[in-house]
Each structure stands twice: as C-alpha cells, then as structure tokens.
Amino acid sequence: MHLELPIRLGELEKEVMLSNNQKNKLKTAGYFIKRLKDAGYVTFRMFDKYGDHDARKWTVLVDPSGASVYITCFENRPFKDEYLFSFEDGNQRFPRGYVLKTNSVEVVVQRLVDHNVLQVEDSEFLNKYKKNG
C-alpha cells in the first residue's frame, strides 16, 4: 500500500510516495539499473563517485536519445536513512524539481510510463542498431 502526498514547494509540486515496511536494495545503483532493464528500459550508470558530504549517491540515464531522463538517488533525504529519487529531463516530461520517495521499483516504472518514457521495444537508441546491424 502506498500513500501519495503532493507537497507544494514554491512553484514546484513534489510527489512523495510512502510505503509500509518494504525493504529492498532500490538505493543501490546496480539493483536499480537491473530492475529498470528488467522492466524494458535502456538504462546506463552515469556517475556514482559523489563526495562523502554530498547527499547524492548515484545518477543513471534512462531512455537515451529519447526522453533522456536522469534519475539521481539522494541519501538521507528528507530524513536520515531515507532515500529520494530526483527525475530531471530538462523540463520536457517531468516538471523541474520532480522527486519521488518510494521503496518500490514498480512505482518508479509506473512514473516513467505515466510520463511517456519509452521502453526498449520503442527505443530509437536500440532500434537504430537493430535495423542497420
């Protein structure tokens, strides 16, 4: 069960997803990438060497040459031992400052689907190589 709470911060609306006592490895880049690939998304690890005092843990790129959504995992946000995911695509599909707090990759996938981020079978990035290769 998930509880959605829209929070108004200035001009930006941020969506917070809370779930009851779910434990998984969603906060690790490798697990996050694997689960998105399993869901049919082209996903690349972009960076995971942020400084010790930086709240960012890692950043991945989803649907390159399409939506090109950068998802960054933040640690200890909004509270200690909590994780938050920021979605950035240059304000094309996601509003500037869109964040999601969840323990479920299915919720992440549903947000990508809801915002028309294409999966592998529709990806120009992969289909270009299949047709010419």
KOLZAFI-664567 format. One line per 2 residues: their letters; for each residue x, y, z of C-alpha. Coordinates in steps of 0.2 Angstrom, whole numbers, plus 5000, padded with zeros to 4 digits. Layout:
// KOLZAFI-664567
a	X,Y,Z ~ ...;
END
This chain:
// KOLZAFI-664567
mh	5000,5000,5000 ~ 5007,5017,4995;
le	5001,5034,5001 ~ 5004,5049,4989;
lp	5006,5066,4997 ~ 5008,5081,4985;
ir	5019,5094,4993 ~ 5019,5112,4986;
lg	5036,5120,4987 ~ 5036,5137,4979;
el	5031,5134,4961 ~ 5035,5116,4961;
ek	5025,5101,4966 ~ 5034,5086,4973;
ev	5026,5070,4975 ~ 5031,5059,4989;
ml	5027,5040,4990 ~ 5027,5032,5006;
sn	5026,5013,5008 ~ 5024,5002,5023;
nq	5040,4992,5029 ~ 5047,4987,5012;
kn	5065,4983,5012 ~ 5075,4980,4996;
kl	5091,4987,4988 ~ 5082,5000,4977;
kt	5095,5013,4984 ~ 5110,5004,4976;
ag	5113,5009,4958 ~ 5116,4991,4952;
yf	5100,4984,4958 ~ 5090,5000,4952;
ik	5098,4998,4934 ~ 5094,4979,4934;
rl	5076,4982,4939 ~ 5074,4995,4926;
kd	5082,4985,4912 ~ 5070,4970,4918;
ag	5056,4982,4915 ~ 5061,4985,4897;
yv	5071,5002,4899 ~ 5088,5006,4892;
tf	5097,5012,4907 ~ 5115,5017,4910;
rm	5125,5021,4925 ~ 5131,5039,4923;
fd	5140,5043,4940 ~ 5142,5036,4957;
ky	5158,5044,4964 ~ 5150,5059,4973;
gd	5159,5066,4988 ~ 5157,5060,5006;
hd	5147,5075,5011 ~ 5136,5076,4995;
ar	5118,5069,4998 ~ 5119,5061,4980;
kw	5123,5043,4979 ~ 5122,5039,4960;
tv	5114,5045,4944 ~ 5108,5035,4930;
lv	5101,5039,4912 ~ 5085,5031,4906;
dp	5080,5031,4888 ~ 5095,5039,4880;
sg	5091,5048,4863 ~ 5073,5048,4868;
as	5067,5056,4885 ~ 5084,5056,4892;
vy	5079,5056,4910 ~ 5092,5057,4923;
it	5087,5049,4939 ~ 5098,5053,4954;
cf	5097,5045,4971 ~ 5098,5056,4986;
en	5103,5048,5003 ~ 5097,5055,5020;
rp	5083,5065,5011 ~ 5071,5071,5018;
fk	5077,5062,5034 ~ 5092,5052,5040;
de	5092,5034,5032 ~ 5079,5039,5019;
yl	5081,5039,5001 ~ 5074,5051,4987;
fs	5074,5050,4968 ~ 5075,5065,4958;
fe	5070,5065,4939 ~ 5077,5078,4928;
dg	5074,5079,4909 ~ 5076,5097,4905;
nq	5058,5100,4910 ~ 5051,5090,4895;
rf	5041,5076,4903 ~ 5044,5079,4921;
pr	5042,5096,4929 ~ 5058,5104,4936;
gy	5061,5098,4953 ~ 5051,5082,4952;
vl	5056,5070,4966 ~ 5049,5053,4972;
kt	5051,5044,4988 ~ 5047,5026,4987;
ns	5054,5009,4991 ~ 5046,5001,4976;
ve	5054,5000,4958 ~ 5036,4997,4952;
vv	5032,5014,4957 ~ 5047,5021,4948;
vq	5042,5011,4932 ~ 5024,5017,4933;
rl	5030,5036,4934 ~ 5041,5033,4919;
vd	5026,5025,4910 ~ 5015,5039,4916;
hn	5027,5052,4908 ~ 5029,5043,4892;
vl	5047,5037,4894 ~ 5049,5023,4881;
qv	5054,5006,4884 ~ 5066,4995,4874;
ed	5055,4990,4860 ~ 5051,5008,4856;
se	5068,5015,4859 ~ 5076,5024,4844;
fl	5093,5021,4853 ~ 5092,5002,4851;
nk	5081,5000,4836 ~ 5094,5011,4825;
yk	5107,4997,4828 ~ 5095,4983,4825;
kn	5089,4989,4808 ~ 5106,4993,4802;
g	5115,4979,4810;
END
